[in-house]
Amino acid sequence: MEGATWLIHKYVMHGFLWGLHRDHHDHSSEGPLERNDLFFVIFATPAIALLYNGTVRHFDYVFFIGLGVSLYGMAYFFVHDIFIHQRAKLLTNTRNPYLLAIRRAHKQHHKHFGKEGGECFGFLWVPVKYFRQFMKQQP
């Protein structure tokens, strides 16, 4: 899923669907929701269809693909929306090097307000340079 996420983020969200993703970078939306939040529906719809079709087919591989996409989506919500963007104030003072590296890489991604020139398009994979940065700080 991480590879698919990187490709979708770089070529779809920063590509032809930039109009939905832009407010996530320039913070132009008012209120608690962004147009970017529509990606939840865009990605949840095929996952639900896979889950349903997999149950009709007696829990074959299609169900488990839908389950994997759903679990990845839940991880994305908790890490991206709650931990990184602090839509809920949890883990605000963590010292975990991996979590700090994820947060730093995402901030690096958000340095770019336009759809071009971005970096760190992944989600759970942390570029080694960010991980090393926080490993040095461990006692």
C-alpha positions as CSV (number, residue, x, y, z in Angstrom):
1,M,0.0,0.0,0.0
2,E,2.9,2.4,0.7
3,G,4.0,2.3,-2.9
4,A,0.4,2.8,-4.2
5,T,0.1,5.7,-1.7
6,W,3.2,7.4,-3.0
7,L,2.1,7.1,-6.6
8,I,-1.4,8.3,-5.9
9,H,-0.2,11.2,-3.8
10,K,2.4,12.4,-6.3
11,Y,0.5,11.8,-9.6
12,V,-3.2,12.0,-8.7
13,M,-3.4,14.3,-5.7
14,H,-0.6,16.6,-6.9
15,G,-1.7,15.9,-10.5
16,F,-5.2,16.0,-12.1
17,L,-7.0,16.1,-8.7
18,W,-4.9,19.0,-7.3
19,G,-8.1,21.0,-7.0
20,L,-9.3,18.8,-4.2
21,H,-5.9,18.5,-2.5
22,R,-4.8,22.2,-2.7
23,D,-6.5,23.4,0.4
24,H,-4.6,20.8,2.4
25,H,-1.4,22.6,1.5
26,D,-2.5,26.3,1.4
27,H,-5.0,26.0,4.3
28,S,-7.6,28.0,2.4
29,S,-10.6,26.1,3.7
30,E,-12.7,27.4,6.5
31,G,-14.0,25.2,9.2
32,P,-13.0,21.7,10.3
33,L,-13.2,20.0,6.9
34,E,-11.2,20.5,3.7
35,R,-12.0,19.5,0.1
36,N,-9.1,17.2,0.6
37,D,-11.3,15.2,2.9
38,L,-13.2,14.0,-0.1
39,F,-10.4,11.6,-0.8
40,F,-11.8,9.6,2.2
41,V,-14.9,8.9,0.1
42,I,-12.9,8.3,-3.1
43,F,-10.8,5.6,-1.5
44,A,-13.4,4.2,0.8
45,T,-15.9,3.4,-2.0
46,P,-13.8,0.8,-3.8
47,A,-12.7,-0.7,-0.4
48,I,-16.3,-1.1,0.6
49,A,-17.1,-2.7,-2.8
50,L,-14.2,-5.1,-2.4
51,L,-15.3,-6.0,1.1
52,Y,-18.8,-6.6,0.0
53,N,-17.9,-8.6,-3.1
54,G,-15.4,-10.7,-1.1
55,T,-18.1,-11.7,1.4
56,V,-20.5,-12.6,-1.4
57,R,-17.8,-14.8,-2.8
58,H,-17.3,-16.5,0.7
59,F,-14.4,-14.4,1.9
60,D,-12.1,-15.0,-1.0
61,Y,-9.0,-12.8,-1.7
62,V,-11.1,-9.9,-2.8
63,F,-12.4,-9.5,0.7
64,F,-8.8,-9.4,2.1
65,I,-7.7,-6.8,-0.5
66,G,-10.6,-4.6,0.7
67,L,-9.7,-5.3,4.3
68,G,-6.1,-4.3,3.6
69,V,-7.1,-1.1,1.9
70,S,-9.5,-0.3,4.8
71,L,-6.9,-1.0,7.5
72,Y,-4.4,1.2,5.7
73,G,-7.1,3.9,5.5
74,M,-7.6,3.7,9.2
75,A,-3.9,3.9,9.9
76,Y,-3.8,6.9,7.5
77,F,-6.6,8.7,9.4
78,F,-5.0,8.1,12.8
79,V,-1.4,9.0,11.8
80,H,-2.1,11.7,9.3
81,D,-5.1,13.5,10.6
82,I,-4.9,12.9,14.3
83,F,-1.1,12.6,15.0
84,I,0.5,14.7,12.3
85,H,-2.1,17.5,11.7
86,Q,-3.4,17.3,15.3
87,R,-7.1,17.3,14.5
88,A,-7.2,15.7,18.0
89,K,-4.6,16.5,20.5
90,L,-2.9,13.1,21.0
91,L,0.8,12.2,21.2
92,T,1.7,15.9,21.2
93,N,4.9,15.3,23.3
94,T,6.2,12.0,21.9
95,R,9.9,11.3,21.8
96,N,9.5,8.2,19.6
97,P,12.1,8.7,16.8
98,Y,9.9,7.0,14.2
99,L,6.8,9.2,14.9
100,L,9.0,12.3,15.0
101,A,10.5,11.4,11.7
102,I,7.1,10.9,10.1
103,R,6.0,14.3,11.4
104,R,9.1,16.0,10.1
105,A,8.9,14.4,6.7
106,H,5.3,15.5,6.4
107,K,6.3,19.0,7.4
108,Q,8.9,18.9,4.7
109,H,6.2,17.9,2.2
110,H,4.0,20.8,3.3
111,K,6.8,23.3,2.7
112,H,5.7,23.3,-0.9
113,F,2.4,25.2,-1.4
114,G,2.1,24.4,-5.1
115,K,1.5,21.0,-6.8
116,E,5.1,21.0,-8.2
117,G,8.4,20.5,-6.5
118,G,7.2,18.4,-3.6
119,E,8.9,15.7,-1.7
120,C,8.1,13.0,0.8
121,F,4.9,11.7,-0.9
122,G,4.8,8.5,1.2
123,F,3.1,7.9,4.4
124,L,4.4,5.2,6.7
125,W,7.8,4.9,5.1
126,V,10.2,7.5,6.5
127,P,13.1,8.7,4.4
128,V,16.3,7.6,6.3
129,K,17.6,11.1,6.7
130,Y,14.6,12.1,8.9
131,F,14.8,8.9,11.0
132,R,18.6,9.4,11.5
133,Q,17.9,13.0,12.6
134,F,15.8,11.8,15.5
135,M,17.9,8.7,16.4
136,K,20.8,11.0,17.2
137,Q,18.7,12.7,19.9
138,Q,18.0,9.5,21.8
139,P,19.8,9.3,25.2
